Amino acid sequence: MSDNKYEVEVCAGLVQSAVEAERGGASRVELCANLFEGGTTPSAATIEMSCSMVGIPIYVIIRPRGGDFLYSDLEFETMKRDVVEAKKYGASGIATGILLPDGSVDERRTGELVDIAHKFGMGATFHRAFDMTANPAKALEAVIRTGCERILTSGGRNKAFDGRLLIGQLVQQAAGRISLMAGSGVNPENVAELVESTGAREVHVSGKHRVEGGMKFRNTDIMMGGLPGIPEYEIDVTDAETVRRIVDRLSGLNRTR
């Protein structure tokens, strides 16, 4: 990444969202399923179609389920195979992360996934499992040792803007050895202050808007998602215009540097 350029990664849960991300000027897509669970590995068809329809790099999340980031041997085997499948269908990289019970980074198993990705010419991001570590400063050094090229973090808070102090400290600690990508709650209104206050050169956004579904009949007596607040008849889709506004705000900062 050029020293005078910001990158915008869009978290996309649908093929259409990946298409909209590129239309909005995004630098890269993180492709996921189940965004309400923080993102899990998408289907093979979703990967294949997104990679065939989008020209920017697509990083596939390698996460077999929601919940925590401590995985069984069976889940880890699934993750290794998913890295290979992601490459098979055209992915440029992966986003992953494994922790140990004490809240430290599982360097051995994360590093093994990164090694597989590198073997096939793919990059690797350590995703927001980082925000669930017990000691972010130690975790940063551990992630660097795994070979990841960047860390996605909200600074240990629900929203990156609220965690900007820690993100800035991590940027300073990293000293160019790894990129810190600020993500969660990033929008056109706060992105400029976020990057200027942290020194982060990459941001991770959803840029989504909620689209009304086409169903005429709606059974309001049941929730298929099982939890209040999860929409049953609406769909979250990346909005190209929102992404474009974020890209434009960062481009304006580039011109003033």
C-alpha positions in Angstrom: 0.0 0.0 0.0 1.3 3.4 -1.0 2.2 5.8 1.9 -0.2 8.4 0.5 -3.2 6.2 -0.1 -6.0 4.9 2.1 -7.7 1.6 1.5 -11.4 0.8 2.0 -12.4 -2.8 2.6 -16.1 -3.6 2.4 -17.6 -6.5 4.4 -20.0 -8.1 2.0 -22.6 -10.8 2.9 -24.1 -11.2 -0.6 -22.8 -11.4 -4.1 -24.7 -8.2 -4.8 -23.0 -6.5 -1.9 -19.6 -7.4 -3.4 -20.7 -5.9 -6.7 -21.9 -2.7 -5.0 -18.6 -2.5 -3.1 -16.7 -2.3 -6.3 -19.1 0.2 -7.8 -18.5 2.4 -4.8 -14.8 2.4 -5.3 -13.7 -0.1 -2.6 -10.2 -1.4 -2.6 -11.1 -4.9 -1.4 -14.0 -7.1 -0.3 -14.2 -9.3 2.8 -16.7 -11.9 1.8 -18.8 -13.5 4.6 -22.0 -15.2 5.4 -24.1 -14.8 8.6 -23.2 -11.2 9.3 -25.5 -11.2 12.4 -23.0 -13.7 13.9 -20.0 -11.6 13.0 -19.4 -13.4 9.8 -18.8 -17.1 8.8 -17.4 -18.8 5.8 -19.6 -18.2 2.7 -20.8 -20.9 0.3 -18.6 -22.0 -2.6 -21.1 -20.6 -5.0 -21.0 -17.2 -3.3 -17.2 -17.2 -3.5 -17.2 -18.3 -7.1 -19.8 -15.8 -8.3 -18.3 -12.9 -6.4 -14.8 -13.6 -7.7 -16.1 -13.9 -11.3 -18.2 -10.7 -11.1 -15.8 -8.4 -9.2 -12.4 -7.2 -10.3 -11.1 -6.1 -6.9 -9.4 -8.5 -4.4 -11.8 -10.7 -2.4 -10.7 -12.0 1.0 -12.9 -14.9 2.2 -13.5 -15.2 6.0 -12.4 -18.6 7.3 -14.6 -19.1 10.3 -16.7 -22.3 10.6 -19.3 -20.9 13.1 -20.3 -18.0 15.2 -19.4 -17.6 18.8 -15.9 -17.6 20.2 -12.6 -18.2 18.4 -11.5 -21.4 20.1 -11.9 -24.2 17.7 -11.9 -28.0 17.9 -9.6 -30.2 15.9 -12.5 -31.0 13.6 -13.3 -27.3 13.1 -9.7 -26.6 12.4 -9.6 -29.3 9.7 -12.6 -27.7 8.1 -10.9 -24.3 8.2 -7.8 -25.7 6.5 -9.9 -27.1 3.7 -11.9 -23.9 3.4 -8.7 -22.0 2.6 -8.0 -24.4 -0.3 -11.6 -24.1 -1.5 -11.4 -20.3 -1.3 -8.4 -20.3 -3.7 -10.1 -22.8 -5.9 -12.9 -20.4 -6.5 -10.7 -17.3 -7.1 -10.2 -15.6 -3.8 -7.2 -13.3 -3.3 -6.9 -13.9 0.4 -8.4 -15.0 3.7 -9.5 -13.4 6.9 -9.2 -15.6 9.9 -8.0 -15.9 13.5 -7.8 -18.5 16.2 -7.4 -17.9 20.0 -6.3 -20.1 22.9 -8.4 -20.5 26.1 -6.4 -17.8 27.9 -7.3 -15.2 25.4 -3.9 -15.2 23.6 -3.4 -15.8 19.8 -3.1 -19.4 18.8 0.0 -18.8 16.7 0.6 -22.3 15.6 -2.8 -23.0 14.1 -3.3 -19.4 12.8 0.1 -19.6 11.3 -0.8 -22.9 9.6 -3.8 -21.3 7.9 -1.7 -18.4 6.8 1.0 -20.7 5.4 -1.6 -22.6 3.4 -2.9 -19.2 2.0 0.6 -18.1 1.2 1.3 -21.4 -0.5 -1.5 -20.6 -3.0 -0.4 -17.0 -3.4 -3.1 -15.5 -1.2 -2.9 -12.8 1.5 -4.1 -13.1 5.1 -5.9 -10.8 7.5 -6.3 -11.5 11.2 -9.9 -10.5 11.8 -11.7 -9.2 14.9 -10.8 -12.2 17.0 -8.1 -9.8 17.8 -10.6 -7.7 19.8 -11.3 -10.7 22.1 -7.6 -11.1 23.1 -6.6 -10.6 26.7 -3.5 -8.4 25.9 -3.7 -6.5 22.6 0.0 -5.4 22.7 1.2 -9.1 23.1 -1.4 -10.2 20.6 -0.1 -7.8 18.0 3.4 -9.3 18.2 1.9 -12.8 18.0 -0.1 -11.9 14.9 3.0 -10.5 13.2 4.7 -13.8 13.9 1.9 -15.7 12.1 2.6 -13.9 8.8 -0.6 -12.0 8.5 -0.4 -8.8 6.6 -3.0 -6.8 8.5 -5.1 -6.8 11.7 -8.8 -5.8 11.6 -9.7 -4.2 14.9 -12.2 -1.9 16.6 -9.7 -1.2 19.4 -11.4 -3.6 21.7 -14.7 -1.7 21.7 -18.0 -2.2 19.9 -17.2 0.6 17.5 -13.8 1.6 16.1 -14.4 5.3 16.8 -14.7 4.5 20.5 -11.6 2.3 20.4 -9.5 4.8 18.5 -7.1 5.4 21.3 -6.0 1.8 21.4 -5.9 1.6 17.6 -3.5 4.5 17.5 -1.3 2.9 20.1 -1.3 -0.3 18.1 -0.4 1.6 14.9 2.6 3.1 16.8 3.6 -0.3 18.2 3.4 -2.0 14.8 5.8 0.7 13.3 5.0 -0.5 9.7 5.5 -4.2 10.4 1.8 -4.9 9.9 -1.1 -2.8 8.8 -3.9 -1.9 11.3 -7.3 -1.8 9.7 -10.0 0.1 11.7 -13.4 -1.5 11.5 -16.9 -1.5 13.0 -19.2 1.4 12.8 -17.1 3.3 10.3 -19.2 5.7 8.2 -18.8 8.8 6.0 -19.3 11.1 9.0 -16.5 9.6 11.2 -14.0 8.1 8.9 -11.8 11.2 8.4 -11.4 11.8 12.2 -10.9 8.1 12.8 -7.9 7.7 10.4 -6.4 11.1 11.4 -6.6 10.3 15.1 -5.2 6.7 14.8 -2.8 6.8 11.9 -4.6 3.8 10.3 -4.3 3.6 6.6 -7.0 1.0 6.0 -10.7 1.0 7.1 -13.3 -1.8 7.1 -16.9 -0.8 6.4 -20.2 -2.4 5.6 -21.8 0.6 3.9 -25.1 -1.2 4.1 -28.7 -0.2 3.8 -31.7 -2.2 4.6 -33.9 -3.2 1.6 -37.5 -4.2 2.0 -38.1 -7.8 0.9 -40.7 -8.8 -1.7 -42.9 -11.1 0.3 -46.6 -10.1 0.4 -47.7 -12.6 3.0 -45.8 -12.3 6.3 -46.2 -14.6 9.3 -45.6 -12.3 12.2 -46.1 -15.1 14.8 -42.7 -16.7 14.2 -39.0 -15.6 14.1 -36.9 -17.9 11.8 -33.8 -16.1 13.1 -34.8 -17.0 16.6 -33.9 -13.6 18.1 -35.6 -10.2 18.2 -34.0 -7.6 16.1 -32.9 -9.9 13.3 -35.0 -8.9 10.2 -37.3 -11.5 8.7 -38.5 -9.6 5.7 -35.7 -7.1 5.1 -32.3 -7.6 3.5 -29.0 -5.8 4.3 -27.2 -4.9 1.1 -24.1 -2.8 0.6 -24.9 0.7 -0.7 -22.5 1.8 -3.4 -23.2 5.4 -2.7 -22.3 5.1 1.0 -19.0 3.4 0.1 -18.3 6.1 -2.5 -18.8 8.8 0.2 -16.3 7.1 2.4 -13.8 6.7 -0.4 -14.3 10.3 -1.4 -13.7 11.5 2.2 -10.4 9.6 2.3 -9.4 10.8 -1.1 -9.9 14.4 0.1 -7.4 13.7 2.9 -4.9 12.3 0.4 -5.1 15.6 -1.6 -4.4 17.6 1.5 -1.4 15.6 2.7 
